[in-house]
Amino acid sequence: MATQFQLFKHRRFTSMFFTQFLGAFNDNVFKQALLLVLTFTAASKIGFEISVLNNLAAMLFILPYFLFSAVAGQLADKYEKAGLTRLIKILEIVIMAVATVGFVFEWYSLLFVALFLMGTHSTFFGPIKYAYLPQAMRNDELVGANGLFQMGTSLSILLGMIVAGFLAQMANPLYWVSACVLVIAVLGYLAARFIPLTPAVQPNLKVNWNIFTTSADTIKYLYSIPYLFFIILGNSWFWFYGATFLTQTPEFSKVILHGNESVVILLLTLFSIGVSIGSLLCKTLTKNQVSLRLLPFGIAGLSLFAIDLYWSLSSMTIDANALLGITALSALPGSFRVFFDLFMLGFSGGLYIVPLYASMQAYAPQSHRARVVGANNIFNALFMVTAAIFAIVVLNVLKLTLPQLFLVTGIFNLVFGVFLYLKLNKHSQNAVIQNTDELNPSNL
C-alpha cells in the first residue's frame, strides 16, 4: 500500500517540506540559544530578572503573529508562492546576520530585534506553506502531506532545542551558534529554490496594509464560515494545550521528577515522537480522506492521559539529594507510567491536529486560503498567550501544583472538545470541500 513517504519522490512536496523544516529548525536553535544566553549571561550583566527577560523574549516572538498575519495572508493569496518564499528566505539570511552581530558583540538589544524579526519571518511564511499544500497536492495526498509536515515541525522543534543546548556547551558557544543559524538560513534558501511555480490565486487583490482593519476584516470573514471558524478554534486549542504542557517541562522535570537537563530532553523527545507517530498514522486511519473521524479519539486521549499523568505523579515518591539522570529516574517505580503518559499525549495530539489542519486547507475557499491561514495564526498566537496567563493564574494565584495544572487542563480539554465536536457536526452539512488539484505538477 502506498504511504505518505512516497511524496518525498516529488519535488513539489520535498522542496517545501525541507524549506519549512529548516525554517522551524532555525527558529528553535536561535530562540533556545537566546534563552540560554539570557538565563546564564545577560540577566546578571544587565540587571534584569531571568523570568522577565524570558517572558519578554517569548512575547517578542509571538507579537508579529498578532500584527502581521492578516497582511501575510493577503500577500500569499496575491503573489506566486515560490518567488515569495525565496524572498522571505533571503530576509531570513539577513536576520541571522543581524543575530550574529548581536551574539558576537553581546548586544542583547540587537538580539531582541532579531528575535522579533524572526517572528515576523515565520508570520509571513506560515500562510504560504499551508496554502501551498492544497495547491500542490492531490485530494488523496493532502492528509498524508499534513501528517509529514506536522512530524517535521515536531522534530524540528525538538532538534533545534537539542542543537542549541549542545552548542552552548562548546568553547566559544556564541560563535558556533552564529555560524549554525547562518548555515541553516542559507540551506533554507537553497531548498526554496526548488519549489515549483505556484500560481497566485487572486493576483488582482488590493493589499490593505492597515494591520488593524485587515486583521478585523480577516476574522470577520472567517466568522462568516462557521465550519471553518470552529476548525480554526480547534487548531488554536491545540497550541493552548501544547504550550500549557511544554512550557512547564523544565520545571516539571526538576521540581517534580528531580531530573537533570537530560531528563528535560527525554520528556520533550517522548512528546515529539508521539506527535510524529500520531501524525503519520492519520493517513492510514482516515484512508486518505479529509475527515474529522479521528478527532474524538484525539480529544479523548489528550484528556485521558493528562488526567492519568496527574494520578501517576501523585503516586510517585522521589527522595533524592541530587538531580537524577535518565537511568536513575527510570529505575524508580512509576516512572515509565509518566513516560508513557507523555508519549500518548503527543500521540493523541497528532491524531487531533492533522485532520484539523487538512480540513482547514480543504474547506478554505481558494481565493482566501492564505488569508484563512493568516487568521488561524492570529488565533494560535492569542491562545498561546492565553495559555501563559492561564498557567500563571493556576500556579501563582490559585496556588495549585503542576500535576494539578495538568489535571485541570485535561478536564478543560474534555469540555472544550465536546463543545468543538458538537459545533463541527452542526455546521458540517453546509461545508463544501474545495478542489485541491489546482497545481498538481505530477512530473515534479
Secondary structure by P-SEA (a helix, b strand, c coil): cccccccccccccaaaaaaaaaaaaaaaaaaaaaaaaaaccccccccccaaaaaaaaaaaaaccccccaaaaaaaaaccccaaaaaaaaaaaaaaaaaaaaaaaacaaaaaaaaaaaaaaaaaaaaaaaaaaaaaaccccaaaaaaaaaaaaaaaaaaaaaaaaaaaaaccaaaaaaaaaaaaaaaaaaaaacccccccccccccccccaaaaaaaaaaaaaaacaaaaaaaaaaaaaaaaaaacccaaaaaacccccccaaaaaaaaaaaaaaaaaaaaaccccccccccccaaaaaaaaaaaaaaaaaaaaaaccccccccccaaaaaaccaaaaaaaaaaaaaaaaaaccaaaaaaaaaacccccaaaaaaaaaaaaaaaaaaaaaaaaaacccccccaaaaaaaaaaaaaaaaaaaaaaaaaaccccccccccccccccc
